[in-house]
Amino acid sequence: MAQHNELGKRGEELAQKHLREKGYRIMATNWRFGHEEIDIIAQEGNELVIVEVKTRSETTFGDPETAIGKQKIRSLVRCAEAFIEARNWNGDTRFDVIAIVFSGNSTQLNHITNAYYPTM
């Protein structure tokens, strides 16, 4: 497995642990719709939470959360709509980002709730 894939996997595992510790219920990980994917789908209370995890080993080129552009947001929305339909979800939905930086022996995790409000 390529080093960047291993870093991403480590980040997703840490993000799942973080969410569980906060009382979220993990419903799915790496959920795919066609070629699109949602890293983590969780539930907090009566709210469906679509989580994009961005992991970096440094912030030279900016914080990880800044790497989510309009095209990625549109992809997440399409994928979330497919999940909602497949599961017949009737509650509220929000989109979060968990940004993780592994730098040496240090780890920074930034959980941004309601990171963006999708529009189509």
Steps between C-alpha positions, in 0.01 A plus 500: 500500500634844410612722786226760437237222508634376833492854637139541385399168656663601829313829489165333434556256788582788735194693379275201569647464849444872563137479389429192713653671804264794438200264497443474126385171352698400191253381235741447210858560394629548148143485369499506121251615241646438157847654503417733790567426864418629846774436755274467804123507544400537862199582710494752782161498667242538224750649255679322217860622481696473176870524586786575263837419654808685376837386629841654443851452633572873490326831437751648256230531235224600742273333749344171385143632506585759234544216247123448472379682191160553340528188285569281806206656685270428204627141494435459874149641463415259215636209698318609817173527307546142379567381857197688632280342235646151550446517877173694482648761737246761607699706751727799461838470331816700546846497345807498725872498431762339718845638418798311639868588490756236604826687547782309666373389840221757495143451381250781447133423442253772406133395482301761312125451539276644229814558295295600198141527391460318170318657213441332169 
